Structures are given as structure tokens and as C-alpha cells.
Amino acid sequence: MMATGKDGDVEQVAAQQRKIQQETDRRDASKPAEPEQEGAVQAGERKQPEPPLPQQHLVKPGLESDLKPRPQFEAPGYKGSGKLADMAAIITGGDSGIGRAVAVLFAREGADVAIVYLNEHSDAEETRQHVEREGRRCLLIPGDVKDAAFCRDAVERTVREFGKLDVLVNNAAFQEHADGLADLTEEHFDQTLRTNVYGYFHMAKAALPHLNNGASIINTGSETGLFGSAKLLDYSATKGAIHAFTKALASNLVSRGIRVNAVAPGPVWTPLNPADRPADEVAQFGASTDMKRPAQPEEISPAYVFLASPVCSSFITGVVLPVMGGVTGGQ
């Protein structure tokens, strides 16, 4: 007896499948070979640096002024439209890298900005000059976010200077690779955990009494918090914790109208990685992304504007926004 199914004779169905397969095979055979993509993908308004990058290894905490080529952070094609008009923001790790790029765009959108940083005074001063060039005030606050008392003082100084606080960007981070778990000392693990997790906790706790309805907290996560990274065991763990902290705090604060979100970048050309990786690895940094290059800070910073601005994201909280140069990034 011939087997039948809902769609009729099963042999007929199999024949239809083979027919479709044969048609597809014929199309594939007649296609000319697609040329391989040469070089990195450039999808923005200006060409960005791509691997191979100059071999270099920076001394921690790493100065942006020592990085070659200098990171692109000014986003000359980005036009401000008052999305953050008359707001006040704190950005930790705002002296360089993503933090500097965010500071410039926040100022371009009308916000005054306090920059919290460790001891990279020359980088911080350069960031201040760019913020002031955008017509806004900039307060520089050096110190260690691992210290809860310092974080409280930084927030109080910002509120005294600007009269309020509307946006906290937690961005300061420590990263140093270890080949395996046996190489990861307790001192190393503690430095990463206390900077990347406790620092966010201390700053959020200090800022919270000053945040009102419409305010926001934006945490810098990472693709490593989504996928892990073999030689960044501690860093990946802290970024995963940051993602979870973001979602939990968003739920905790939603009734107060305070939004909490995170940005999860892939590889970005900042002092963080050249101050971690061996010089020869830096040359190919970002080459494994789908776009075959690292992001420049100016390609990440608009995501922070979007999440900070009530006119853009008033109905968005508890998200981890990936900006990774592809589907899975590429550390």
C-alpha cells in the first residue's frame, strides 16, 4: 500500500523536493564566483583605520595620546539637535576611548559633563577642551571608582557644579589578560572585579538620590559578557555581571521613571586593549569581526546618546544593546 500523508503521496513530495534542489543546484552552478571582500568593511561617513595596525604596547592605565593611530572620537558628521539640552552627566573613564567620545556627543547635544578618571590628566584635559569647544561646561574629577567615598564625593561635586544630575555613564574598566585560570592571581581578579563591578555599584548608589523621573543610567558592558573570552576570564565575568546588574536595576527603578540600560561593544580602538595585549596581537585587533576591523569610539558613542535621551528611548529600559561590528563580534 502506498504511504500517504496530509500533503498527498510522500513519493510525490520527495520528488518535489528533489526538483527544487536540482533547480537550486543549476542556479548555483551558473553563478560567477563572488569576489572576496578585500579589506575591512567601511559603512560609515568616513574611512576608519583597519588591520594591520601599528604594533604597540601601552603602559597602564594607558594614554590615548600615545596610541597610534589616534582614535577617531569627534564624529564630525554627527549634528546635535538638543536631545540632552541642559542636562548634566557624569562619565566614568571619560578621559579617553569610548568615554571621551560619549562626552563630546553629550556636549554637542546640550549637556554639561563631569569626567571621572584615574590619573590620565593630559587625556582628561584634552577631553575637557573638546567638551568646552561644544559650548558646554566640563568638570574633571580624578580618583578611584573602587573607593565608595570617592564616588560619593564625585557625585556631590558634580551636583554642586551643575545643580543637578540627569545621566550617569558607568564606563571605567580594568582589563588584563591571563592565559589560564592558574595564571589569574587573586590580586588580579580583585582589581578587575572591584573596578568593573564595585565601581559601577558605588557610582550608581551615589548618583541615585539625585536622579529624578526621566534620568538614566548607562553601563558599558561588552561582547565578552555575552560570549566569554578565553584569556579574559575575569573581565568577561565582570561584564556578564554588569549586564545582569543592568537588567535587575532597571526593574528596580522603573517605577521611579529612571531608565537603566547597557551598551555591549565589540573590539574598539581605545587605550584599553593596547595596554593589555602583546604588541603583535594589537596589529590584528578587531580583524575577526564581520567588518574585519575594530570600531572607532565615534561609532559607539551615538548609542549612548540614544539611550540617554528621553526623546529617543523613553520606553527602553533593561536592554543590553550590542554594537559589535557583526552578529558575534570578534575579540
Sequence and secondary structure as in RCSB ss.txt:
>XXXX:A:sequence
MMATGKDGDVEQVAAQQRKIQQETDRRDASKPAEPEQEGAVQAGERKQPEPPLPQQHLVKPGLESDLKPRPQFEA
PGYKGSGKLADMAAIITGGDSGIGRAVAVLFAREGADVAIVYLNEHSDAEETRQHVEREGRRCLLIPGDVKDAAF
CRDAVERTVREFGKLDVLVNNAAFQEHADGLADLTEEHFDQTLRTNVYGYFHMAKAALPHLNNGASIINTGSETG
LFGSAKLLDYSATKGAIHAFTKALASNLVSRGIRVNAVAPGPVWTPLNPADRPADEVAQFGASTDMKRPAQPEEI
SPAYVFLASPVCSSFITGVVLPVMGGVTGGQ
>XXXX:A:secstr
   EETTEEHHHHHHHHHHHHHHHHHHHHHS       S    SSS    SS       TT  GGG SS      
TT    STTTT EEEEETTTSHHHHHHHHHHHHTT EEEEEESS HHHHHHHHHHHHHTT  EEEEE  TT HHH
HHHHHHHHHHHHS   EEEE        SSGGG  HHHHHHHHIIIIIHHHHHHHHHGGG  TT EEEEE  THH
HH  TT HHHHHHHHHHHHHHHHHHHHHGGGT EEEEEEE SB STTTTTTS HHHHTTTTTTSTTSS B HHHH
HHHHHHHH HHHHTT  S EEEESSSSS   
